[in-house]
Amino acid sequence: MEQRSPLSLAIFDQHRGLALRVIERRVGNRAEAEDIVQTAMVKLLENPPEETVSNPGAYLIKIGLNLATDRAGSDLSRCFSAEQPRAARR
């Protein structure tokens, strides 16, 4: 199994609760918020910033908010594309 940086795990442990509350408020769903926070942490581990981040908690939250925005846009896009054939029939 791959070893993770203790600093990264410490950041996740320390800031997960706040990130979860912020994202849950944005998406309105606890399970989706947990998934987004987890995905944000994976992205942070896979692509660490090149420069030192002065506020890693805020950085984690920002990644999560961006993911939430992307998901909302994707969901909206799927909704419109699913309705497109019905509109064309009219």
PDB file with one MODEL, atoms N, CA, C and O in Angstrom:
MODEL        1
ATOM      1  N   MET A   1       0.842  -1.184   0.000  1.00  0.00           N
ATOM      2  CA  MET A   1       0.000   0.000   0.000  1.00  0.00           C
ATOM      3  C   MET A   1       0.889   1.249   0.000  1.00  0.00           C
ATOM      4  O   MET A   1       1.936   1.282   0.648  1.00  0.00           O
ATOM      5  N   GLU A   2       0.466   2.244  -0.716  1.00  0.00           N
ATOM      6  CA  GLU A   2       1.237   3.468  -0.845  1.00  0.00           C
ATOM      7  C   GLU A   2       1.214   4.276   0.455  1.00  0.00           C
ATOM      8  O   GLU A   2       0.164   4.422   1.081  1.00  0.00           O
ATOM      9  N   GLN A   3       2.377   4.798   0.856  1.00  0.00           N
ATOM     10  CA  GLN A   3       2.463   5.644   2.048  1.00  0.00           C
ATOM     11  C   GLN A   3       2.072   7.066   1.690  1.00  0.00           C
ATOM     12  O   GLN A   3       2.458   7.581   0.640  1.00  0.00           O
ATOM     13  N   ARG A   4       1.324   7.679   2.543  1.00  0.00           N
ATOM     14  CA  ARG A   4       0.937   9.073   2.343  1.00  0.00           C
ATOM     15  C   ARG A   4       1.740   9.957   3.273  1.00  0.00           C
ATOM     16  O   ARG A   4       2.210   9.516   4.322  1.00  0.00           O
ATOM     17  N   SER A   5       1.888  11.189   2.883  1.00  0.00           N
ATOM     18  CA  SER A   5       2.619  12.151   3.697  1.00  0.00           C
ATOM     19  C   SER A   5       1.873  12.404   5.001  1.00  0.00           C
ATOM     20  O   SER A   5       0.673  12.679   4.977  1.00  0.00           O
ATOM     21  N   PRO A   6       2.563  12.317   6.144  1.00  0.00           N
ATOM     22  CA  PRO A   6       1.899  12.596   7.419  1.00  0.00           C
ATOM     23  C   PRO A   6       1.308  14.007   7.461  1.00  0.00           C
ATOM     24  O   PRO A   6       0.260  14.232   8.066  1.00  0.00           O
ATOM     25  N   LEU A   7       1.991  14.949   6.815  1.00  0.00           N
ATOM     26  CA  LEU A   7       1.472  16.317   6.786  1.00  0.00           C
ATOM     27  C   LEU A   7       0.123  16.353   6.090  1.00  0.00           C
ATOM     28  O   LEU A   7      -0.795  17.021   6.565  1.00  0.00           O
ATOM     29  N   SER A   8      -0.017  15.652   4.981  1.00  0.00           N
ATOM     30  CA  SER A   8      -1.276  15.633   4.248  1.00  0.00           C
ATOM     31  C   SER A   8      -2.388  14.992   5.068  1.00  0.00           C
ATOM     32  O   SER A   8      -3.515  15.487   5.098  1.00  0.00           O
ATOM     33  N   LEU A   9      -2.063  13.897   5.727  1.00  0.00           N
ATOM     34  CA  LEU A   9      -3.061  13.247   6.572  1.00  0.00           C
ATOM     35  C   LEU A   9      -3.431  14.139   7.749  1.00  0.00           C
ATOM     36  O   LEU A   9      -4.593  14.189   8.153  1.00  0.00           O
ATOM     37  N   ALA A  10      -2.448  14.840   8.297  1.00  0.00           N
ATOM     38  CA  ALA A  10      -2.727  15.753   9.404  1.00  0.00           C
ATOM     39  C   ALA A  10      -3.639  16.891   8.949  1.00  0.00           C
ATOM     40  O   ALA A  10      -4.543  17.300   9.677  1.00  0.00           O
ATOM     41  N   ILE A  11      -3.398  17.391   7.760  1.00  0.00           N
ATOM     42  CA  ILE A  11      -4.248  18.454   7.209  1.00  0.00           C
ATOM     43  C   ILE A  11      -5.677  17.946   7.060  1.00  0.00           C
ATOM     44  O   ILE A  11      -6.631  18.623   7.443  1.00  0.00           O
ATOM     45  N   PHE A  12      -5.813  16.751   6.501  1.00  0.00           N
ATOM     46  CA  PHE A  12      -7.139  16.188   6.304  1.00  0.00           C
ATOM     47  C   PHE A  12      -7.843  15.990   7.642  1.00  0.00           C
ATOM     48  O   PHE A  12      -8.998  16.384   7.803  1.00  0.00           O
ATOM     49  N   ASP A  13      -7.157  15.387   8.593  1.00  0.00           N
ATOM     50  CA  ASP A  13      -7.751  15.149   9.918  1.00  0.00           C
ATOM     51  C   ASP A  13      -8.134  16.451  10.610  1.00  0.00           C
ATOM     52  O   ASP A  13      -9.189  16.547  11.236  1.00  0.00           O
ATOM     53  N   GLN A  14      -7.277  17.438  10.490  1.00  0.00           N
ATOM     54  CA  GLN A  14      -7.495  18.707  11.189  1.00  0.00           C
ATOM     55  C   GLN A  14      -8.619  19.531  10.565  1.00  0.00           C
ATOM     56  O   GLN A  14      -9.351  20.212  11.282  1.00  0.00           O
ATOM     57  N   HIS A  15      -8.764  19.481   9.269  1.00  0.00           N
ATOM     58  CA  HIS A  15      -9.681  20.399   8.580  1.00  0.00           C
ATOM     59  C   HIS A  15     -10.900  19.720   7.961  1.00  0.00           C
ATOM     60  O   HIS A  15     -11.753  20.394   7.385  1.00  0.00           O
ATOM     61  N   ARG A  16     -10.992  18.408   8.071  1.00  0.00           N
ATOM     62  CA  ARG A  16     -12.088  17.677   7.453  1.00  0.00           C
ATOM     63  C   ARG A  16     -13.453  18.140   7.962  1.00  0.00           C
ATOM     64  O   ARG A  16     -14.373  18.336   7.168  1.00  0.00           O
ATOM     65  N   GLY A  17     -13.592  18.313   9.264  1.00  0.00           N
ATOM     66  CA  GLY A  17     -14.883  18.698   9.838  1.00  0.00           C
ATOM     67  C   GLY A  17     -15.390  20.017   9.301  1.00  0.00           C
ATOM     68  O   GLY A  17     -16.552  20.127   8.909  1.00  0.00           O
ATOM     69  N   LEU A  18     -14.528  21.019   9.279  1.00  0.00           N
ATOM     70  CA  LEU A  18     -14.932  22.329   8.763  1.00  0.00           C
ATOM     71  C   LEU A  18     -15.230  22.245   7.268  1.00  0.00           C
ATOM     72  O   LEU A  18     -16.223  22.796   6.795  1.00  0.00           O
ATOM     73  N   ALA A  19     -14.372  21.557   6.535  1.00  0.00           N
ATOM     74  CA  ALA A  19     -14.598  21.418   5.093  1.00  0.00           C
ATOM     75  C   ALA A  19     -15.932  20.732   4.826  1.00  0.00           C
ATOM     76  O   ALA A  19     -16.678  21.123   3.928  1.00  0.00           O
ATOM     77  N   LEU A  20     -16.218  19.715   5.609  1.00  0.00           N
ATOM     78  CA  LEU A  20     -17.475  18.985   5.450  1.00  0.00           C
ATOM     79  C   LEU A  20     -18.682  19.889   5.712  1.00  0.00           C
ATOM     80  O   LEU A  20     -19.662  19.847   4.968  1.00  0.00           O
ATOM     81  N   ARG A  21     -18.615  20.693   6.753  1.00  0.00           N
ATOM     82  CA  ARG A  21     -19.739  21.605   7.064  1.00  0.00           C
ATOM     83  C   ARG A  21     -19.936  22.647   5.962  1.00  0.00           C
ATOM     84  O   ARG A  21     -21.066  22.942   5.573  1.00  0.00           O
ATOM     85  N   VAL A  22     -18.837  23.198   5.466  1.00  0.00           N
ATOM     86  CA  VAL A  22     -18.928  24.220   4.417  1.00  0.00           C
ATOM     87  C   VAL A  22     -19.513  23.624   3.137  1.00  0.00           C
ATOM     88  O   VAL A  22     -20.412  24.202   2.526  1.00  0.00           O
ATOM     89  N   ILE A  23     -18.995  22.471   2.744  1.00  0.00           N
ATOM     90  CA  ILE A  23     -19.462  21.841   1.498  1.00  0.00           C
ATOM     91  C   ILE A  23     -20.907  21.361   1.643  1.00  0.00           C
ATOM     92  O   ILE A  23     -21.702  21.480   0.711  1.00  0.00           O
ATOM     93  N   GLU A  24     -21.241  20.818   2.816  1.00  0.00           N
ATOM     94  CA  GLU A  24     -22.620  20.371   3.020  1.00  0.00           C
ATOM     95  C   GLU A  24     -23.591  21.544   2.907  1.00  0.00           C
ATOM     96  O   GLU A  24     -24.680  21.405   2.351  1.00  0.00           O
ATOM     97  N   ARG A  25     -23.196  22.681   3.429  1.00  0.00           N
ATOM     98  CA  ARG A  25     -24.044  23.866   3.311  1.00  0.00           C
ATOM     99  C   ARG A  25     -24.230  24.239   1.845  1.00  0.00           C
ATOM    100  O   ARG A  25     -25.306  24.688   1.450  1.00  0.00           O
ATOM    101  N   ARG A  26     -23.196  24.058   1.042  1.00  0.00           N
ATOM    102  CA  ARG A  26     -23.269  24.409  -0.379  1.00  0.00           C
ATOM    103  C   ARG A  26     -24.145  23.424  -1.154  1.00  0.00           C
ATOM    104  O   ARG A  26     -24.978  23.836  -1.961  1.00  0.00           O
ATOM    105  N   VAL A  27     -23.956  22.111  -0.907  1.00  0.00           N
ATOM    106  CA  VAL A  27     -24.665  21.111  -1.723  1.00  0.00           C
ATOM    107  C   VAL A  27     -25.972  20.645  -1.109  1.00  0.00           C
ATOM    108  O   VAL A  27     -26.825  20.103  -1.811  1.00  0.00           O
ATOM    109  N   GLY A  28     -26.144  20.850   0.206  1.00  0.00           N
ATOM    110  CA  GLY A  28     -27.393  20.486   0.858  1.00  0.00           C
ATOM    111  C   GLY A  28     -27.572  19.002   1.118  1.00  0.00           C
ATOM    112  O   GLY A  28     -28.687  18.544   1.366  1.00  0.00           O
ATOM    113  N   ASN A  29     -26.482  18.245   1.063  1.00  0.00           N
ATOM    114  CA  ASN A  29     -26.580  16.797   1.220  1.00  0.00           C
ATOM    115  C   ASN A  29     -25.310  16.289   1.886  1.00  0.00           C
ATOM    116  O   ASN A  29     -24.213  16.486   1.364  1.00  0.00           O
ATOM    117  N   ARG A  30     -25.454  15.632   3.043  1.00  0.00           N
ATOM    118  CA  ARG A  30     -24.292  15.180   3.814  1.00  0.00           C
ATOM    119  C   ARG A  30     -23.459  14.145   3.051  1.00  0.00           C
ATOM    120  O   ARG A  30     -22.232  14.238   3.024  1.00  0.00           O
ATOM    121  N   ALA A  31     -24.110  13.174   2.441  1.00  0.00           N
ATOM    122  CA  ALA A  31     -23.377  12.123   1.735  1.00  0.00           C
ATOM    123  C   ALA A  31     -22.590  12.690   0.557  1.00  0.00           C
ATOM    124  O   ALA A  31     -21.439  12.317   0.333  1.00  0.00           O
ATOM    125  N   GLU A  32     -23.209  13.581  -0.182  1.00  0.00           N
ATOM    126  CA  GLU A  32     -22.507  14.201  -1.316  1.00  0.00           C
ATOM    127  C   GLU A  32     -21.352  15.055  -0.822  1.00  0.00           C
ATOM    128  O   GLU A  32     -20.286  15.069  -1.437  1.00  0.00           O
ATOM    129  N   ALA A  33     -21.552  15.766   0.280  1.00  0.00           N
ATOM    130  CA  ALA A  33     -20.484  16.584   0.852  1.00  0.00           C
ATOM    131  C   ALA A  33     -19.301  15.719   1.275  1.00  0.00           C
ATOM    132  O   ALA A  33     -18.149  16.085   1.044  1.00  0.00           O
ATOM    133  N   GLU A  34     -19.582  14.574   1.892  1.00  0.00           N
ATOM    134  CA  GLU A  34     -18.502  13.666   2.292  1.00  0.00           C
ATOM    135  C   GLU A  34     -17.724  13.177   1.073  1.00  0.00           C
ATOM    136  O   GLU A  34     -16.497  13.092   1.105  1.00  0.00           O
ATOM    137  N   ASP A  35     -18.436  12.861   0.014  1.00  0.00           N
ATOM    138  CA  ASP A  35     -17.794  12.410  -1.215  1.00  0.00           C
ATOM    139  C   ASP A  35     -16.917  13.510  -1.812  1.00  0.00           C
ATOM    140  O   ASP A  35     -15.805  13.243  -2.268  1.00  0.00           O
ATOM    141  N   ILE A  36     -17.412  14.728  -1.807  1.00  0.00           N
ATOM    142  CA  ILE A  36     -16.663  15.851  -2.365  1.00  0.00           C
ATOM    143  C   ILE A  36     -15.413  16.133  -1.543  1.00  0.00           C
ATOM    144  O   ILE A  36     -14.345  16.364  -2.109  1.00  0.00           O
ATOM    145  N   VAL A  37     -15.526  16.120  -0.217  1.00  0.00           N
ATOM    146  CA  VAL A  37     -14.363  16.375   0.634  1.00  0.00           C
ATOM    147  C   VAL A  37     -13.313  15.284   0.427  1.00  0.00           C
ATOM    148  O   VAL A  37     -12.118  15.573   0.363  1.00  0.00           O
ATOM    149  N   GLN A  38     -13.754  14.046   0.324  1.00  0.00           N
ATOM    150  CA  GLN A  38     -12.834  12.937   0.072  1.00  0.00           C
ATOM    151  C   GLN A  38     -12.133  13.122  -1.271  1.00  0.00           C
ATOM    152  O   GLN A  38     -10.919  12.938  -1.370  1.00  0.00           O
ATOM    153  N   THR A  39     -12.884  13.480  -2.291  1.00  0.00           N
ATOM    154  CA  THR A  39     -12.311  13.707  -3.620  1.00  0.00           C
ATOM    155  C   THR A  39     -11.328  14.869  -3.595  1.00  0.00           C
ATOM    156  O   THR A  39     -10.281  14.811  -4.241  1.00  0.00           O
ATOM    157  N   ALA A  40     -11.656  15.920  -2.857  1.00  0.00           N
ATOM    158  CA  ALA A  40     -10.760  17.068  -2.733  1.00  0.00           C
ATOM    159  C   ALA A  40      -9.433  16.650  -2.102  1.00  0.00           C
ATOM    160  O   ALA A  40      -8.369  17.088  -2.541  1.00  0.00           O
ATOM    161  N   MET A  41      -9.496  15.812  -1.084  1.00  0.00           N
ATOM    162  CA  MET A  41      -8.274  15.367  -0.429  1.00  0.00           C
ATOM    163  C   MET A  41      -7.452  14.489  -1.357  1.00  0.00           C
ATOM    164  O   MET A  41      -6.227  14.600  -1.382  1.00  0.00           O
ATOM    165  N   VAL A  42      -8.097  13.626  -2.112  1.00  0.00           N
ATOM    166  CA  VAL A  42      -7.373  12.791  -3.074  1.00  0.00           C
ATOM    167  C   VAL A  42      -6.676  13.671  -4.100  1.00  0.00           C
ATOM    168  O   VAL A  42      -5.515  13.436  -4.435  1.00  0.00           O
ATOM    169  N   LYS A  43      -7.377  14.682  -4.598  1.00  0.00           N
ATOM    170  CA  LYS A  43      -6.768  15.607  -5.555  1.00  0.00           C
ATOM    171  C   LYS A  43      -5.574  16.324  -4.941  1.00  0.00           C
ATOM    172  O   LYS A  43      -4.550  16.507  -5.598  1.00  0.00           O
ATOM    173  N   LEU A  44      -5.702  16.724  -3.703  1.00  0.00           N
ATOM    174  CA  LEU A  44      -4.608  17.403  -3.014  1.00  0.00           C
ATOM    175  C   LEU A  44      -3.408  16.471  -2.854  1.00  0.00           C
ATOM    176  O   LEU A  44      -2.266  16.901  -3.021  1.00  0.00           O
ATOM    177  N   LEU A  45      -3.654  15.203  -2.533  1.00  0.00           N
ATOM    178  CA  LEU A  45      -2.567  14.231  -2.388  1.00  0.00           C
ATOM    179  C   LEU A  45      -1.923  13.893  -3.727  1.00  0.00           C
ATOM    180  O   LEU A  45      -0.703  13.752  -3.813  1.00  0.00           O
ATOM    181  N   GLU A  46      -2.732  13.764  -4.763  1.00  0.00           N
ATOM    182  CA  GLU A  46      -2.212  13.393  -6.077  1.00  0.00           C
ATOM    183  C   GLU A  46      -1.495  14.544  -6.774  1.00  0.00           C
ATOM    184  O   GLU A  46      -0.536  14.330  -7.515  1.00  0.00           O
ATOM    185  N   ASN A  47      -1.963  15.755  -6.532  1.00  0.00           N
ATOM    186  CA  ASN A  47      -1.381  16.942  -7.175  1.00  0.00           C
ATOM    187  C   ASN A  47      -1.091  18.013  -6.133  1.00  0.00           C
ATOM    188  O   ASN A  47      -1.785  19.028  -6.073  1.00  0.00           O
ATOM    189  N   PRO A  48      -0.070  17.792  -5.313  1.00  0.00           N
ATOM    190  CA  PRO A  48       0.214  18.787  -4.277  1.00  0.00           C
ATOM    191  C   PRO A  48       0.631  20.117  -4.913  1.00  0.00           C
ATOM    192  O   PRO A  48       1.226  20.133  -5.991  1.00  0.00           O
ATOM    193  N   PRO A  49       0.322  21.215  -4.251  1.00  0.00           N
ATOM    194  CA  PRO A  49       0.704  22.525  -4.798  1.00  0.00           C
ATOM    195  C   PRO A  49       2.225  22.643  -4.877  1.00  0.00           C
ATOM    196  O   PRO A  49       2.947  22.087  -4.050  1.00  0.00           O
ATOM    197  N   GLU A  50       2.691  23.366  -5.873  1.00  0.00           N
ATOM    198  CA  GLU A  50       4.131  23.527  -6.052  1.00  0.00           C
ATOM    199  C   GLU A  50       4.728  24.424  -4.975  1.00  0.00           C
ATOM    200  O   GLU A  50       5.889  24.263  -4.598  1.00  0.00           O
ATOM    201  N   GLU A  51       3.944  25.357  -4.489  1.00  0.00           N
ATOM    202  CA  GLU A  51       4.419  26.279  -3.463  1.00  0.00           C
ATOM    203  C   GLU A  51       3.768  25.936  -2.133  1.00  0.00           C
ATOM    204  O   GLU A  51       2.741  25.260  -2.085  1.00  0.00           O
ATOM    205  N   THR A  52       4.374  26.407  -1.065  1.00  0.00           N
ATOM    206  CA  THR A  52       3.827  26.194   0.268  1.00  0.00           C
ATOM    207  C   THR A  52       2.499  26.935   0.391  1.00  0.00           C
ATOM    208  O   THR A  52       2.387  28.097   0.002  1.00  0.00           O
ATOM    209  N   VAL A  53       1.517  26.263   0.925  1.00  0.00           N
ATOM    210  CA  VAL A  53       0.195  26.860   1.119  1.00  0.00           C
ATOM    211  C   VAL A  53       0.134  27.379   2.553  1.00  0.00           C
ATOM    212  O   VAL A  53       0.354  26.626   3.501  1.00  0.00           O
ATOM    213  N   SER A  54      -0.162  28.656   2.704  1.00  0.00           N
ATOM    214  CA  SER A  54      -0.161  29.256   4.043  1.00  0.00           C
ATOM    215  C   SER A  54      -1.361  28.811   4.876  1.00  0.00           C
ATOM    216  O   SER A  54      -1.276  28.767   6.104  1.00  0.00           O
ATOM    217  N   ASN A  55      -2.472  28.480   4.226  1.00  0.00           N
ATOM    218  CA  ASN A  55      -3.669  28.051   4.946  1.00  0.00           C
ATOM    219  C   ASN A  55      -4.210  26.778   4.290  1.00  0.00           C
ATOM    220  O   ASN A  55      -5.115  26.846   3.458  1.00  0.00           O
ATOM    221  N   PRO A  56      -3.656  25.611   4.665  1.00  0.00           N
ATOM    222  CA  PRO A  56      -4.059  24.374   4.002  1.00  0.00           C
ATOM    223  C   PRO A  56      -5.536  24.025   4.173  1.00  0.00           C
ATOM    224  O   PRO A  56      -6.125  23.399   3.292  1.00  0.00           O
ATOM    225  N   GLY A  57      -6.138  24.419   5.287  1.00  0.00           N
ATOM    226  CA  GLY A  57      -7.568  24.163   5.487  1.00  0.00           C
ATOM    227  C   GLY A  57      -8.405  24.912   4.469  1.00  0.00           C
ATOM    228  O   GLY A  57      -9.333  24.354   3.884  1.00  0.00           O
ATOM    229  N   ALA A  58      -8.076  26.175   4.259  1.00  0.00           N
ATOM    230  CA  ALA A  58      -8.803  26.978   3.274  1.00  0.00           C
ATOM    231  C   ALA A  58      -8.575  26.439   1.866  1.00  0.00           C
ATOM    232  O   ALA A  58      -9.476  26.465   1.028  1.00  0.00           O
ATOM    233  N   TYR A  59      -7.375  25.957   1.618  1.00  0.00           N
ATOM    234  CA  TYR A  59      -7.055  25.387   0.312  1.00  0.00           C
ATOM    235  C   TYR A  59      -7.892  24.131   0.057  1.00  0.00           C
ATOM    236  O   TYR A  59      -8.430  23.950  -1.035  1.00  0.00           O
ATOM    237  N   LEU A  60      -7.998  23.275   1.058  1.00  0.00           N
ATOM    238  CA  LEU A  60      -8.825  22.072   0.952  1.00  0.00           C
ATOM    239  C   LEU A  60     -10.287  22.437   0.704  1.00  0.00           C
ATOM    240  O   LEU A  60     -10.954  21.825  -0.131  1.00  0.00           O
ATOM    241  N   ILE A  61     -10.779  23.434   1.433  1.00  0.00           N
ATOM    242  CA  ILE A  61     -12.163  23.880   1.264  1.00  0.00           C
ATOM    243  C   ILE A  61     -12.372  24.453  -0.137  1.00  0.00           C
ATOM    244  O   ILE A  61     -13.404  24.200  -0.759  1.00  0.00           O
ATOM    245  N   LYS A  62     -11.414  25.213  -0.631  1.00  0.00           N
ATOM    246  CA  LYS A  62     -11.539  25.813  -1.961  1.00  0.00           C
ATOM    247  C   LYS A  62     -11.609  24.728  -3.040  1.00  0.00           C
ATOM    248  O   LYS A  62     -12.406  24.823  -3.973  1.00  0.00           O
ATOM    249  N   ILE A  63     -10.770  23.699  -2.905  1.00  0.00           N
ATOM    250  CA  ILE A  63     -10.825  22.586  -3.845  1.00  0.00           C
ATOM    251  C   ILE A  63     -12.219  21.946  -3.785  1.00  0.00           C
ATOM    252  O   ILE A  63     -12.817  21.649  -4.819  1.00  0.00           O
ATOM    253  N   GLY A  64     -12.723  21.740  -2.577  1.00  0.00           N
ATOM    254  CA  GLY A  64     -14.049  21.148  -2.401  1.00  0.00           C
ATOM    255  C   GLY A  64     -15.156  22.002  -2.997  1.00  0.00           C
ATOM    256  O   GLY A  64     -16.066  21.480  -3.641  1.00  0.00           O
ATOM    257  N   LEU A  65     -15.086  23.301  -2.789  1.00  0.00           N
ATOM    258  CA  LEU A  65     -16.107  24.193  -3.353  1.00  0.00           C
ATOM    259  C   LEU A  65     -16.056  24.176  -4.881  1.00  0.00           C
ATOM    260  O   LEU A  65     -17.092  24.205  -5.545  1.00  0.00           O
ATOM    261  N   ASN A  66     -14.851  24.128  -5.427  1.00  0.00           N
ATOM    262  CA  ASN A  66     -14.726  24.047  -6.886  1.00  0.00           C
ATOM    263  C   ASN A  66     -15.331  22.746  -7.411  1.00  0.00           C
ATOM    264  O   ASN A  66     -16.013  22.740  -8.436  1.00  0.00           O
ATOM    265  N   LEU A  67     -15.077  21.650  -6.706  1.00  0.00           N
ATOM    266  CA  LEU A  67     -15.668  20.372  -7.105  1.00  0.00           C
ATOM    267  C   LEU A  67     -17.193  20.420  -7.014  1.00  0.00           C
ATOM    268  O   LEU A  67     -17.887  19.904  -7.890  1.00  0.00           O
ATOM    269  N   ALA A  68     -17.711  21.040  -5.956  1.00  0.00           N
ATOM    270  CA  ALA A  68     -19.167  21.159  -5.803  1.00  0.00           C
ATOM    271  C   ALA A  68     -19.762  21.971  -6.951  1.00  0.00           C
ATOM    272  O   ALA A  68     -20.819  21.626  -7.480  1.00  0.00           O
ATOM    273  N   THR A  69     -19.090  23.036  -7.329  1.00  0.00           N
ATOM    274  CA  THR A  69     -19.551  23.868  -8.445  1.00  0.00           C
ATOM    275  C   THR A  69     -19.513  23.071  -9.745  1.00  0.00           C
ATOM    276  O   THR A  69     -20.445  23.138 -10.548  1.00  0.00           O
ATOM    277  N   ASP A  70     -18.433  22.317  -9.951  1.00  0.00           N
ATOM    278  CA  ASP A  70     -18.328  21.491 -11.159  1.00  0.00           C
ATOM    279  C   ASP A  70     -19.444  20.459 -11.217  1.00  0.00           C
ATOM    280  O   ASP A  70     -20.037  20.239 -12.273  1.00  0.00           O
ATOM    281  N   ARG A  71     -19.731  19.826 -10.083  1.00  0.00           N
ATOM    282  CA  ARG A  71     -20.801  18.820 -10.044  1.00  0.00           C
ATOM    283  C   ARG A  71     -22.157  19.448 -10.321  1.00  0.00           C
ATOM    284  O   ARG A  71     -22.978  18.870 -11.032  1.00  0.00           O
ATOM    285  N   ALA A  72     -22.395  20.619  -9.767  1.00  0.00           N
ATOM    286  CA  ALA A  72     -23.680  21.291  -9.984  1.00  0.00           C
ATOM    287  C   ALA A  72     -23.842  21.625 -11.466  1.00  0.00           C
ATOM    288  O   ALA A  72     -24.923  21.447 -12.028  1.00  0.00           O
ATOM    289  N   GLY A  73     -22.783  22.105 -12.093  1.00  0.00           N
ATOM    290  CA  GLY A  73     -22.838  22.410 -13.525  1.00  0.00           C
ATOM    291  C   GLY A  73     -23.044  21.164 -14.352  1.00  0.00           C
ATOM    292  O   GLY A  73     -23.795  21.170 -15.328  1.00  0.00           O
ATOM    293  N   SER A  74     -22.378  20.098 -13.961  1.00  0.00           N
ATOM    294  CA  SER A  74     -22.519  18.820 -14.668  1.00  0.00           C
ATOM    295  C   SER A  74     -23.939  18.280 -14.528  1.00  0.00           C
ATOM    296  O   SER A  74     -24.525  17.792 -15.494  1.00  0.00           O
ATOM    297  N   ASP A  75     -24.490  18.373 -13.308  1.00  0.00           N
ATOM    298  CA  ASP A  75     -25.868  17.922 -13.087  1.00  0.00           C
ATOM    299  C   ASP A  75     -26.850  18.738 -13.906  1.00  0.00           C
ATOM    300  O   ASP A  75     -27.788  18.191 -14.485  1.00  0.00           O
ATOM    301  N   LEU A  76     -26.636  20.045 -13.955  1.00  0.00           N
ATOM    302  CA  LEU A  76     -27.514  20.927 -14.718  1.00  0.00           C
ATOM    303  C   LEU A  76     -27.409  20.612 -16.205  1.00  0.00           C
ATOM    304  O   LEU A  76     -28.415  20.584 -16.914  1.00  0.00           O
ATOM    305  N   SER A  77     -26.193  20.377 -16.668  1.00  0.00           N
ATOM    306  CA  SER A  77     -25.978  20.039 -18.075  1.00  0.00           C
ATOM    307  C   SER A  77     -26.692  18.744 -18.431  1.00  0.00           C
ATOM    308  O   SER A  77     -27.328  18.651 -19.481  1.00  0.00           O
ATOM    309  N   ARG A  78     -26.588  17.731 -17.549  1.00  0.00           N
ATOM    310  CA  ARG A  78     -27.264  16.457 -17.806  1.00  0.00           C
ATOM    311  C   ARG A  78     -28.770  16.664 -17.839  1.00  0.00           C
ATOM    312  O   ARG A  78     -29.470  16.045 -18.641  1.00  0.00           O
ATOM    313  N   CYS A  79     -29.264  17.529 -16.973  1.00  0.00           N
ATOM    314  CA  CYS A  79     -30.701  17.787 -16.919  1.00  0.00           C
ATOM    315  C   CYS A  79     -31.178  18.384 -18.244  1.00  0.00           C
ATOM    316  O   CYS A  79     -32.195  17.955 -18.788  1.00  0.00           O
ATOM    317  N   PHE A  80     -30.442  19.379 -18.765  1.00  0.00           N
ATOM    318  CA  PHE A  80     -30.844  20.010 -20.011  1.00  0.00           C
ATOM    319  C   PHE A  80     -30.692  19.075 -21.196  1.00  0.00           C
ATOM    320  O   PHE A  80     -31.521  19.085 -22.106  1.00  0.00           O
ATOM    321  N   SER A  81     -29.635  18.261 -21.195  1.00  0.00           N
ATOM    322  CA  SER A  81     -29.456  17.356 -22.329  1.00  0.00           C
ATOM    323  C   SER A  81     -30.512  16.251 -22.307  1.00  0.00           C
ATOM    324  O   SER A  81     -30.910  15.760 -23.364  1.00  0.00           O
ATOM    325  N   ALA A  82     -30.966  15.859 -21.133  1.00  0.00           N
ATOM    326  CA  ALA A  82     -32.019  14.853 -21.032  1.00  0.00           C
ATOM    327  C   ALA A  82     -33.357  15.411 -21.501  1.00  0.00           C
ATOM    328  O   ALA A  82     -34.193  14.673 -22.021  1.00  0.00           O
ATOM    329  N   GLU A  83     -33.559  16.707 -21.317  1.00  0.00           N
ATOM    330  CA  GLU A  83     -34.818  17.318 -21.718  1.00  0.00           C
ATOM    331  C   GLU A  83     -34.809  17.785 -23.163  1.00  0.00           C
ATOM    332  O   GLU A  83     -35.867  18.075 -23.722  1.00  0.00           O
ATOM    333  N   GLN A  84     -33.656  17.862 -23.768  1.00  0.00           N
ATOM    334  CA  GLN A  84     -33.552  18.361 -25.130  1.00  0.00           C
ATOM    335  C   GLN A  84     -34.406  17.573 -26.112  1.00  0.00           C
ATOM    336  O   GLN A  84     -35.096  18.197 -26.919  1.00  0.00           O
ATOM    337  N   PRO A  85     -34.404  16.256 -26.098  1.00  0.00           N
ATOM    338  CA  PRO A  85     -35.251  15.524 -27.075  1.00  0.00           C
ATOM    339  C   PRO A  85     -36.730  15.823 -26.907  1.00  0.00           C
ATOM    340  O   PRO A  85     -37.450  15.915 -27.901  1.00  0.00           O
ATOM    341  N   ARG A  86     -37.204  15.977 -25.674  1.00  0.00           N
ATOM    342  CA  ARG A  86     -38.629  16.287 -25.470  1.00  0.00           C
ATOM    343  C   ARG A  86     -38.979  17.650 -26.058  1.00  0.00           C
ATOM    344  O   ARG A  86     -40.043  17.815 -26.655  1.00  0.00           O
ATOM    345  N   ALA A  87     -38.100  18.614 -25.894  1.00  0.00           N
ATOM    346  CA  ALA A  87     -38.366  19.944 -26.411  1.00  0.00           C
ATOM    347  C   ALA A  87     -38.389  19.938 -27.945  1.00  0.00           C
ATOM    348  O   ALA A  87     -39.166  20.657 -28.573  1.00  0.00           O
ATOM    349  N   ALA A  88     -37.528  19.118 -28.520  1.00  0.00           N
ATOM    350  CA  ALA A  88     -37.456  19.052 -29.992  1.00  0.00           C
ATOM    351  C   ALA A  88     -38.701  18.410 -30.588  1.00  0.00           C
ATOM    352  O   ALA A  88     -39.049  18.682 -31.737  1.00  0.00           O
ATOM    353  N   ARG A  89     -39.379  17.558 -29.815  1.00  0.00           N
ATOM    354  CA  ARG A  89     -40.591  16.873 -30.307  1.00  0.00           C
ATOM    355  C   ARG A  89     -41.796  17.808 -30.393  1.00  0.00           C
ATOM    356  O   ARG A  89     -42.730  17.543 -31.150  1.00  0.00           O
ATOM    357  N   ARG A  90     -41.783  18.855 -29.658  1.00  0.00           N
ATOM    358  CA  ARG A  90     -42.953  19.743 -29.600  1.00  0.00           C
ATOM    359  C   ARG A  90     -43.135  20.563 -30.829  1.00  0.00           C
ATOM    360  O   ARG A  90     -44.078  21.351 -30.912  1.00  0.00           O
TER     361      ARG A  90
ENDMDL
END
